């Protein structure tokens, strides 16, 4: 899937520092598309960043909420 410009804009700070490392995860239960920023393996970053996109707005989540989304989409 092509990464929407709104998601790229939301992740622009990370993209400037690490390159475009956005990955499409899939659709969550409510129909929003989920994207994750994949940090380089040698970076110690803490929780992942997940971007939820409904076709218009982007919501950035992190912490255990981001892990829940990743887990939800990895078991499907």
Number of C-alpha atoms within 10 A of each C-alpha: 7 6 13 13 9 15 22 17 12 15 21 14 11 18 16 9 8 14 14 16 14 20 16 15 19 20 17 14 10 7 12 17 18 24 23 24 19 16 18 11 7 6 8 8 10 8 13 17 21 27 27 23 19 13 12 8 12 21 13 16 17 16 12 11 14 20 16 12 23 19 11 15 15 10 6 6
